[in-house]
């Protein structure tokens, strides 16, 4: 759409509103925007509350990654991108404060402008915003980035792009996007889109995996790398945004480096040996037993437990319901019964970790296990009553085992569910359906996932008394990326971190387009009109009360769908790090998550 046409449409929209007697309040540009209510910080804030504004600059931090990479373009489906490219080298129009549920403040954009209905959004670029090569960030770069990501980028960008009716340059520093859908989150979503340099990609295939680093406007640039071995970022001394109040106290290291290793065990050994300087421990039992090496006892390595208030999210073994064997919910429920959580938790973590009870558990957005839906939650789900699985309305609770390895009670329940679904054990001890097809499947795992492999091995043994043959297939990270992108697996390890501000990304996670469209996060292949309706209700919610009810309703649909066999979660994150690495005393709302390490950390001897 050309600019003249866009301006005419705006005029027609205004005229139509006047004809209908609808008043249009003149919106004023603001320094920030919140999903609900107003931003907590005033226009003249001097720094984010969760930073040390006087943190010194210098030093380095080195992380370890399990796997490999073969691309420096994280914005497309093809290739395995190196860690850190987007967050360190590329900026967005607005920056997120992780001390608030969902609030953005101006970054590349000095202001944001929208109406009460959020039917459009305007961003005005800051004077002086520049890419790392010194060229200015222009409205043309913004418009091109939005369209290119929405059409040729990873599917996570497509949903919002489809909701844009028109995009235009209002003047030489202001861009405007008009929406065709009621979605109160859209101004914030566009505010968080990466802004790339249009000229870099002229004559190039944006969708092709490449080892050419994007030219961004962020605090770091790629300094050096060896594909699959390491990548090092250096702080850009000429970074245009280093004096912005939003950035004060952030991006303090001179170097941020990621070293790649064959598996998680090697990463930990590299940390013990001093090759990497910060390590995230996911196993509570290992946190208590594996940190007696010399650097810890000497005080050179510090163990920090960082509390957080975010939802548990979901982690476990995901069923690929595109496969006929897993399409019956009773089969999935049977395998959830066969997964002896209490025994596995004791064997792997010493019984220290609580089980994930729902996708938004550990937060006010989660359903209460076993409790029927009431009030607004029940009203939202009522139109889908006939299609909801048992437990969505009545209340759903995961089965509890007796803690013994035999797990007899739950195996009996699993057998009954399988028989209801048409699977019976023959004289040969093999579970088969009416056609005589044995119940067999494969658990696909990535190399280096040792703890998950141990969990899978216990699960495989637990299935044998049911007459089920499951095998574990371990592949390298490149194969794993390819197979999960194209949903080429029966069952695999699945992690989805969730926040206190779920929105458009939920359609990418659970939307029906992902049943066939490659590259989404709907690995389970769920196709649920109820889930999509709850997401739509979240996006159009006029206030926090309605938003919470819609999210709780979505949680019920997801959990009762039996798409994942849940593992455990932790309400603290465990970081071991060199003593010279420091972090602020005041933790953000999200604690140890995006926006915390390495963003607000610093080096001090």
C-alpha positions in Angstrom: 0.0 0.0 0.0 1.5 3.4 -0.9 1.5 6.3 1.5 -1.2 8.3 -0.3 -3.6 5.4 -0.1 -2.8 4.9 3.5 -3.5 8.6 4.3 -6.8 8.3 2.4 -7.8 5.2 4.5 -7.0 7.1 7.7 -9.3 9.9 6.5 -12.1 7.6 5.6 -11.7 5.8 9.0 -12.1 9.2 10.8 -15.0 10.2 8.6 -16.8 6.9 9.2 -16.3 7.3 12.9 -17.8 10.8 12.8 -20.8 9.5 10.8 -21.4 6.8 13.4 -21.1 9.3 16.2 -18.0 7.8 17.6 -15.6 10.3 19.1 -11.9 10.0 18.4 -9.8 11.2 21.3 -6.6 12.9 20.3 -3.8 10.6 21.5 -0.5 12.0 22.8 2.9 10.4 22.3 4.2 8.8 25.5 7.5 7.6 26.8 6.2 4.1 27.5 3.3 1.7 27.3 1.9 -0.9 29.6 -0.4 -3.8 28.7 -2.8 -2.6 31.4 -2.7 0.7 33.2 0.2 3.1 33.0 4.0 2.5 33.1 5.5 2.6 36.6 8.4 4.9 35.7 7.9 8.6 34.9 9.1 10.2 31.6 12.2 11.6 33.4 13.4 8.3 35.0 17.2 8.0 35.2 17.5 4.2 35.2 15.5 1.0 35.6 14.9 0.1 39.2 16.5 -3.3 39.0 20.0 -2.1 37.8 23.1 -0.7 39.5 23.2 2.6 37.7 26.9 3.0 38.7 28.0 -0.5 37.7 31.6 -0.4 36.3 32.3 -1.2 32.7 34.9 -3.9 31.7 35.8 -7.5 32.1 34.2 -10.5 30.5 31.7 -13.3 31.1 31.9 -16.7 29.4 28.9 -19.1 29.0 28.9 -22.7 27.9 26.4 -24.1 25.4 25.6 -27.7 24.6 25.4 -28.3 20.9 26.6 -26.3 17.9 25.6 -23.5 15.5 25.9 -22.9 11.8 24.2 -19.6 11.3 24.3 -16.0 12.5 20.8 -15.2 11.4 18.4 -16.0 14.3 15.4 -14.5 12.5 14.6 -17.3 10.1 13.7 -21.0 10.3 16.8 -22.3 8.5 20.0 -23.1 10.4 21.0 -23.3 14.0 21.7 -19.8 15.1 24.5 -18.8 17.5 23.3 -17.7 21.0 23.2 -14.0 21.7 22.9 -12.5 18.2 19.5 -10.9 18.6 19.6 -9.8 22.2 23.2 -8.4 22.1 23.6 -6.9 18.6 20.1 -5.9 17.4 17.7 -3.5 19.1 14.0 -3.0 19.1 11.9 0.2 19.1 10.9 -0.2 22.7 12.7 -1.9 25.6 11.1 -4.1 28.2 11.3 -3.5 31.9 11.5 -6.9 33.7 10.4 -5.3 36.9 6.8 -4.9 35.6 4.5 -7.6 34.1 4.6 -6.1 30.6 5.7 -2.5 30.2 7.9 -1.0 27.5 9.9 2.2 27.4 11.4 4.0 24.5 14.6 2.6 23.0 15.2 3.2 19.3 11.8 5.1 19.5 11.7 8.1 21.7 7.9 7.8 22.0 4.8 5.7 21.2 1.4 6.9 20.3 -1.9 4.8 20.2 -5.6 5.3 20.9 -7.7 3.8 23.7 -8.8 1.0 21.4 -5.2 0.4 20.3 -6.4 0.3 16.7 -3.1 1.7 15.5 0.4 2.6 16.9 2.9 5.2 15.9 6.6 5.2 16.8 8.8 8.2 16.6 12.5 7.4 16.2 15.1 9.1 18.3 17.5 11.5 16.5 20.9 10.0 16.6 19.8 6.3 16.6 22.5 4.5 14.5 23.5 1.1 13.4 26.9 -0.2 14.4 28.4 0.8 11.0 27.5 4.5 11.8 24.5 4.7 9.4 21.2 6.1 10.8 18.3 4.0 11.7 15.5 5.2 9.4 11.7 4.7 9.1 12.5 2.8 5.9 14.5 0.3 8.0 11.6 0.0 10.4 9.0 -0.6 7.7 11.2 -3.1 5.8 12.1 -5.0 9.0 8.5 -5.4 10.0 7.5 -6.6 6.5 10.5 -8.8 5.9 10.2 -10.6 9.3 6.5 -11.0 8.9 6.7 -12.5 5.4 10.1 -14.3 5.2 11.1 -14.6 8.8 10.5 -17.2 11.4 6.8 -18.1 11.9 6.8 -16.4 15.3 6.6 -13.1 13.4 3.8 -14.0 11.0 0.8 -13.7 13.4 1.3 -10.1 14.2 2.1 -9.2 10.6 -1.3 -10.6 9.4 -3.0 -8.2 11.8 -1.5 -5.1 10.2 -3.9 -3.5 7.7 -1.4 -0.8 6.6 2.1 0.5 7.4 3.4 4.0 6.5 5.9 6.7 7.1 4.1 9.6 8.7 7.2 11.8 8.5 11.0 11.3 8.4 11.1 9.9 11.9 7.6 8.5 12.6 6.0 5.3 11.4 2.4 4.2 11.8 0.8 0.8 11.8 -2.9 0.4 11.5 -4.5 -2.9 12.6 -7.3 -5.0 11.2 -7.9 -7.0 14.4 -8.8 -6.2 18.0 -5.6 -7.1 19.8 -4.5 -4.8 22.6 -1.1 -6.4 22.7 -0.1 -5.5 19.1 1.5 -2.1 19.9 3.7 -3.8 22.4 4.5 -6.7 20.1 5.6 -4.3 17.3 7.6 -2.4 19.8 9.7 -5.5 20.5 10.3 -6.4 16.8 14.0 -6.5 15.9 15.0 -3.6 13.6 17.5 -4.6 10.9 19.4 -2.6 8.3 17.6 -2.8 5.0 20.6 -2.0 2.8 22.5 -5.0 4.2 20.1 -7.4 2.7 19.6 -5.9 -0.8 20.2 -8.6 -3.4 20.5 -11.4 -0.7 18.2 -14.2 0.2 17.0 -13.4 3.7 15.7 -16.9 4.3 19.1 -18.6 3.6 21.2 -19.6 6.6 24.3 -17.5 6.6 27.4 -16.8 8.7 27.2 -13.1 7.9 26.2 -11.3 11.1 23.3 -8.8 10.9 24.2 -5.2 11.2 22.3 -4.0 14.3 22.2 -1.0 16.5 22.7 -2.9 19.8 25.4 -2.6 22.5 27.6 -5.3 21.1 29.0 -6.5 17.8 30.3 -9.9 16.8 34.0 -9.8 17.4 35.1 -13.3 16.4 33.7 -16.8 16.0 34.4 -20.3 14.9 31.2 -21.9 13.7 30.1 -24.6 16.2 32.9 -23.8 18.6 32.5 -20.3 20.0 31.2 -16.8 19.4 32.5 -13.7 21.1 30.8 -10.3 21.3 32.6 -7.0 22.1 30.9 -4.0 23.6 30.7 -1.3 20.9 32.5 1.8 22.3 30.6 3.9 19.8 27.2 2.6 20.6 24.7 5.3 20.0 22.4 4.3 23.0 25.0 4.0 25.8 23.8 7.2 27.5 20.1 6.5 27.4 18.5 6.3 30.9 16.9 2.9 29.9 20.4 1.5 29.3 22.2 3.0 32.3 23.6 0.2 34.4 23.1 -2.4 31.7 25.5 -4.0 29.2 28.6 -3.6 31.3 30.9 -6.4 30.1 33.6 -5.6 27.5 33.2 -9.2 26.2 30.4 -11.7 26.3 31.4 -15.1 24.9 29.6 -18.4 24.3 31.7 -21.6 24.1 30.1 -24.7 22.6 30.6 -28.3 23.8 29.4 -31.7 22.9 27.1 -32.2 25.9 26.0 -30.8 29.2 28.4 -32.9 31.2 31.3 -31.4 29.3 29.9 -27.9 29.9 30.0 -28.4 33.6 33.6 -29.8 33.5 34.6 -26.7 31.5 33.1 -24.6 34.3 35.0 -26.5 36.9 38.1 -26.0 35.0 37.6 -22.3 34.6 37.0 -22.2 30.9 33.6 -20.7 31.4 32.7 -18.3 34.2 29.0 -18.7 34.8 26.9 -21.9 34.9 23.2 -22.5 35.4 22.4 -25.6 37.4 19.1 -27.2 36.6 19.3 -30.1 39.1 18.7 -29.4 42.7 20.4 -32.6 43.9 23.5 -31.8 41.9 23.5 -28.3 43.4 23.9 -29.9 46.8 26.4 -32.6 45.9 28.5 -31.5 42.8 29.9 -28.2 44.0 32.8 -29.3 46.2 35.5 -28.7 43.7 38.5 -26.5 44.7 37.3 -23.2 43.1 34.2 -23.4 45.3 35.9 -24.3 48.5 38.5 -21.6 47.9 35.8 -19.0 47.4 36.7 -18.3 43.7 33.3 -19.6 42.6 30.1 -18.4 44.2 26.8 -20.2 44.4 23.8 -17.8 44.0 20.1 -18.8 44.4 17.9 -16.3 42.6 14.2 -16.4 43.4 11.6 -15.6 40.8 7.9 -15.1 40.5 7.3 -16.4 36.9 4.9 -19.3 36.0 6.3 -22.8 36.0 5.9 -23.2 32.3 5.9 -26.7 30.9 8.7 -29.2 30.7 8.4 -32.9 30.0 7.9 -35.4 27.2 5.6 -34.1 24.5 3.2 -36.4 22.5 3.2 -35.7 18.8 -0.6 -36.0 18.2 0.0 -35.9 14.5 0.9 -39.6 15.0 -2.2 -41.8 15.1 -0.9 -43.7 18.1 -1.2 -40.6 20.3 -4.4 -39.1 19.0 -6.7 -40.6 21.7 -6.5 -38.7 24.9 -7.0 -41.9 26.9 -3.7 -43.2 25.5 -2.0 -40.1 26.5 -3.5 -40.2 30.0 -2.5 -43.9 30.3 1.2 -43.0 29.6 1.0 -40.1 32.1 -0.1 -42.7 34.7 2.8 -44.9 33.6 5.3 -42.1 34.1 6.3 -42.8 37.7 7.0 -39.2 38.7 7.5 -39.7 42.4 10.0 -42.5 41.8 11.8 -40.6 39.0 11.9 -37.4 41.0 13.5 -39.2 43.9 16.1 -40.9 41.6 17.1 -37.8 39.7 16.7 -34.8 42.1 16.5 -36.5 45.4 12.8 -35.7 45.6 13.6 -32.0 46.0 11.6 -30.6 43.1 7.8 -30.0 43.0 5.9 -31.3 39.9 4.6 -29.0 37.3 0.8 -29.1 37.8 -0.2 -26.9 34.9 1.3 -24.6 32.3 0.8 -21.4 34.3 1.3 -23.0 37.7 3.2 -21.2 40.4 1.3 -18.0 39.5 -2.0 -16.3 39.7 -2.6 -17.1 36.0 -2.7 -20.8 36.6 -5.7 -23.1 37.3 -6.1 -24.7 40.7 -5.6 -28.5 40.3 -8.7 -30.6 40.8 -11.0 -27.6 41.3 -13.9 -27.1 39.0 -14.1 -24.0 36.8 -16.3 -21.2 38.2 -17.2 -17.6 37.4 -15.9 -16.0 34.4 -13.5 -18.9 33.6 -16.5 -21.3 33.4 -18.4 -18.8 31.2 -15.5 -18.5 28.8 -15.2 -22.3 28.5 -19.0 -23.0 28.3 -19.4 -22.6 24.5 -16.8 -25.4 24.0 -18.2 -27.8 26.6 -19.0 -30.6 24.1 -15.4 -30.6 22.8 -13.4 -30.1 26.0 -11.6 -33.1 27.4 -12.5 -34.5 30.8 -11.1 -32.3 33.6 -11.2 -28.9 31.8 -14.4 -27.9 33.5 -14.6 -30.5 36.3 -11.0 -30.0 37.4 -7.9 -32.0 36.5 -5.2 -33.4 38.7 -2.1 -35.4 37.6 -2.0 -39.0 39.0 0.1 -39.6 42.0 2.2 -42.8 42.4 3.1 -44.5 45.7 6.8 -43.8 45.2 7.8 -47.4 44.6 9.4 -48.6 41.4 6.5 -51.0 40.6 3.8 -48.3 40.5 1.1 -50.9 40.5 -2.0 -48.8 41.1 -1.2 -46.4 38.3 -0.3 -49.2 35.9 -3.6 -50.8 36.5 -5.3 -47.5 35.7 -3.2 -47.2 32.6 -4.2 -50.7 31.4 -7.9 -49.8 31.8 -7.5 -46.6 29.9 -5.6 -48.4 27.1 -8.3 -51.0 26.9 -11.0 -48.3 26.6 -9.0 -46.9 23.7 -8.9 -50.3 21.9 -5.4 -51.5 23.0 -5.1 -54.9 24.7 -2.2 -57.2 25.6 -2.1 -60.5 23.7 -0.7 -63.9 24.7 2.7 -62.7 23.6 2.7 -59.9 26.2 2.6 -57.2 23.5 0.1 -54.4 23.5 -1.8 -54.3 20.2 -4.8 -52.6 18.7 -7.7 -54.3 16.9 -5.7 -54.5 13.7 -2.9 -56.3 15.5 -0.5 -53.4 15.3 2.0 -53.3 18.3 2.2 -50.2 20.5 5.7 -49.0 19.8 7.2 -45.5 19.6 10.4 -43.6 19.7 11.6 -40.9 22.1 13.9 -38.6 20.2 16.5 -36.7 22.3 19.4 -34.4 21.5 23.0 -35.4 22.3 24.2 -34.1 25.6 20.8 -34.1 27.4 22.1 -36.6 30.0 19.5 -36.0 32.7 16.6 -36.2 30.2 18.1 -39.4 28.8 18.1 -40.8 32.4 14.5 -39.9 32.8 13.6 -41.5 29.5 15.4 -44.7 30.3 13.4 -45.1 33.5 10.2 -44.3 31.6 11.0 -46.9 28.9 11.4 -49.6 31.6 8.1 -48.6 33.3 6.2 -49.1 30.0 7.3 -52.7 29.5 4.7 -54.2 32.0 2.0 -52.6 29.8 3.3 -54.4 26.7 4.6 -51.2 25.2 8.0 -51.0 23.5 9.6 -47.6 23.5 13.1 -46.8 22.3 15.4 -43.8 22.7 16.9 -42.3 19.7 19.7 -39.7 20.3 20.7 -37.3 17.4 23.0 -34.4 17.1 21.8 -30.8 17.6 21.5 -30.1 13.8 19.4 -33.2 13.2 17.3 -32.4 16.3 16.6 -28.9 15.0 15.6 -30.3 11.6 13.4 -33.0 13.1 11.6 -30.8 15.6 11.1 -28.0 13.0 9.3 -30.5 10.8 7.7 -32.4 13.7 9.5 -35.6 12.7 9.3 -37.4 16.0 6.9 -39.5 18.1 7.8 -38.1 21.5 10.6 -35.7 22.6 11.7 -33.4 25.4 9.7 -30.2 25.4 10.3 -26.9 27.3 8.2 -23.8 27.0 8.9 -21.0 29.4 5.9 -18.8 30.1 5.6 -15.3 31.6 3.2 -13.2 33.6 2.2 -11.4 30.3 1.3 -14.1 27.8 0.0 -12.8 24.5 0.4 -13.3 20.8 3.1 -15.9 21.2 0.5 -18.2 22.6 -1.0 -18.7 19.2 2.5 -19.7 17.9 2.7 -22.2 20.8 -0.8 -23.7 20.6 -2.4 -22.5 17.4 -3.8 -24.9 14.8 -1.6 -23.5 12.1 1.2 -25.3 13.7 -0.4 -28.7 13.0 1.0 -28.5 9.4 3.1 -25.3 9.3 6.8 -26.1 10.1 8.8 -24.1 12.6 6.1 -23.3 15.1 6.3 -24.2 18.8 3.2 -26.3 18.6 5.2 -29.5 18.7 2.3 -31.5 20.1 0.2 -30.7 17.0 -2.8 -29.6 19.0 -5.9 -28.3 17.2 -8.2 -26.7 19.8 -10.8 -24.1 18.9 -11.2 -23.6 22.7 -7.5 -22.8 23.2 -7.6 -20.3 20.3 -10.7 -18.7 21.6 -9.1 -18.2 25.0 -6.0 -16.7 23.4 -8.3 -14.3 21.5 -10.0 -13.4 24.7 -6.7 -12.7 26.3 -5.6 -10.4 23.5 -8.9 -8.4 23.5 -9.3 -8.3 27.3 -10.1 -4.7 28.4 -8.6 -5.1 31.9 -6.5 -7.4 34.0 -9.4 -9.2 35.5 -10.7 -10.4 32.2 -7.1 -11.2 31.0 -6.5 -13.4 34.1 -9.8 -15.3 33.6 -8.9 -16.0 29.9 -5.4 -17.2 30.8 -6.7 -19.5 33.6 -9.2 -20.9 31.1 -6.4 -21.5 28.6 -4.4 -23.2 31.3 -7.3 -25.6 31.8 -7.6 -26.4 28.1 -3.8 -27.1 27.8 -3.4 -29.1 30.9 -6.5 -31.3 30.4 -5.4 -31.8 26.8 -2.7 -34.3 28.1 -0.2 -33.1 25.5 2.8 -33.3 27.8 4.0 -35.6 30.5 5.2 -33.0 33.0 8.5 -33.1 34.9 9.3 -30.7 37.7 10.1 -27.0 38.1 11.9 -24.8 40.6 10.9 -21.4 42.1 14.5 -20.5 42.4 17.3 -20.4 39.7 20.7 -21.7 40.7 23.7 -19.8 39.2 27.3 -20.7 40.0 29.8 -18.0 38.9 33.2 -16.5 39.4 33.3 -14.3 42.4 34.2 -11.3 40.2 30.8 -11.4 38.5 28.3 -9.3 40.4 24.6 -8.6 40.1 22.3 -5.9 41.6 20.9 -6.4 45.1 17.4 -5.5 43.9 16.1 -8.3 41.8 13.5 -7.7 39.0 10.0 -9.2 39.1 11.1 -12.0 36.9 14.3 -12.7 38.9 16.8 -14.8 37.0 15.4 -14.7 33.5 15.7 -12.6 30.3 16.9 -9.1 31.2 19.0 -10.2 34.2 22.1 -12.1 33.1 24.3 -10.8 31.5 22.2 -7.6 31.0 22.6 -6.1 34.5 25.7 -8.0 35.7 29.1 -6.5 35.9 32.8 -7.4 36.5 34.6 -6.3 39.6 37.7 -7.8 41.2 
